[in-house]
Amino acid sequence: MKLRYLLLSLLLSSPMSWAEGITWQQLPPESQATLSKYNDRWQNLPPAKQEAMAERARAWERMPSEQRAEALQRFQDWQALPPEQRKLLQERYQQFKKLPPEEQETIKRKWQWFKSLAPEQRKALRERWQTLSPSEKESLKERLHNAHPEERRQLRREFLQQRPLRRRD
């Protein structure tokens, strides 16, 4: 009976607890350099953490230098955020991950569109958005959501050019 419970608990335990870990000497020299600040405490890290960090180090080493620079800048920007803002962003990310894949794709596509704008257009768009009342924001969101592609492009152009948005009747 005890054996059955032992086997059941092993089967139900997390696969992460089965991780064997990686010794410091097993890491390639590039990964040792990337993870050098963990050298002294590497053997004390849980095996799953060692494996995850080793994989991330390999991914980092495969990245082109410009991608590394961008990632480093994003990390520094993240570190500069106040803790409450980081917490809010983490919560929003968790909400995003709970969305259906189609909604996630829509959000990603809209973010790519926003990023494709010139910096001054992004700034103008943000400023214009902040001048709208909550009801105007809702109305615009609804109009954009329900519009045909050409009408949506026209609404965006008008919004970017800071012209009054034409009413749909």
N, C-alpha and C positions, 0 to 999 in steps of 0.2 A: 504494500500500500504506500509506504513512504517513498519507494522508488518511483512509483507512478506520479506522485506529487512533485518529486524532484525533476523528473523528465518533463512534466507539464510546465513547471516554472521555467525550465531552460528553454522550452519551445516558445513560451510567451514572452520571454525577456527580449529586450531591444537588441536588434542586430548590432547596434553600436557597442553593446557590452561585450560582443564577441571579437571586437577589433583587437589585433595583436600589437599594434603600434609599430613604430620604426625607430631603430636606434639611430643616434646621431651619426654614427659611422656609415650607416646605410644610405644616408642622404647624399645625393650628388654634390660635388664641391660648390656648384652655383647655388643650390638650395641652402647649403650651409651658410654661404655668404648672405643670402637673402634673409635667413632666419637667425643670423648671428647673435642677436640680442637674447635669444632663447637658449643659447648653448648651455649655460650653467644650470638651467632648470628643466631642460628637455626631458630627461629621464623621469622627472616627477609629474610631467603632464599625463593626463589620461590617454591611453592608446588611441581612442577615437579622435581626440583632439590632435594628437601627433599626425595621424593620417590625414585629417582635414587640412591642417596647416601645411603639410608637405605637398598636398595636391594644389593648394592655393599658391604656394611658392612656385611650383612648376608652371602653373597658368601665368603667373606674373612674369616669369622668365621668358615665356613664349610670346608675350605681348610686344608689339613694336614700341619703340621708345616714345613716340608721340602719344600712344594710348596710355603708356605708363604715366607720362606727365599729366595727362588729363585726369587719370584716376587719382594720382597724388593730389592734384588740385581739388578734386571733389572731396577727398578725405580731409584735407586741410579746411575746406569750407565747412564741412560737417563738424569738425572739431571746434570751429569758431562759433557755431550756433549756441545760443543759450540752451540749457538742459530742457526747459519747458517746450521750446520749439522743436528740439530733437524728438521729444516724447510725442508731440503732436504729429510730426512727420512719420514716426514709426507706427502710430495708430492708423493714420491714413493709408499707409502701405499695407497694413494688415487688412483694412477694409477693401482695398483694391484687390488683394489676393483672393478675397472671398467672392468677388464678382464673377459672373459667368465669363468664359473665355472670349465670347463675342464682344462683351462690354469692355473687357480689358484691351482688346484689339482696337476698338473705337477710340478709347482714351489714348492709347499709344499713337494712333494715326493722327489724332488732333494735336498731340504734343509735338510730333514730328513737324506738322504744319506750322505750329507756333515757333518752333526752333528754326525753321527755314526762313522766317521773316528777318529782315535787317534789324539790328539792335535798336535803332531809333523807332522802328515800327512796333517792336515788342513793348518798348517803353510807353509809346503813345497808346497802344492797346490796353496796357495795364492801367494807365492813368484814366483813360476814357471809361473803362470798366468800373473803376472805383468811384467815378462821379455818378454812376447810375444808382437809382434807388433800388431796394430789394425787389419791388414789384416790376420795375423796368428790367432788371436782370432776369427774373423768372420769365417775363414775357419774351425777351430776346432768346433765351434758351429754348423756350417752347417753339418759337418761330423757326429757329435754326433746326431744331429736331424734326419738325414737320415739313420743312421746305424741300422742294426738289433740288437736285444738285446745282442747277444754274441759279435758282433763286437764292440758295445758300451762299454761293460765291458773290452774288450781288450784295447781299446783306453784309457779308464780311468786308467787301470793298467799301461800302458806305460807312460802316463802323470804323474802319481803318482811316478813312479820309475825314472822319469826324463830321460827316454830314448827318442831318436828321434822318433817321431810318423811316423809309416809306411804310405807311400802314397798309396792311393787307385787309382788304374789305371783301 
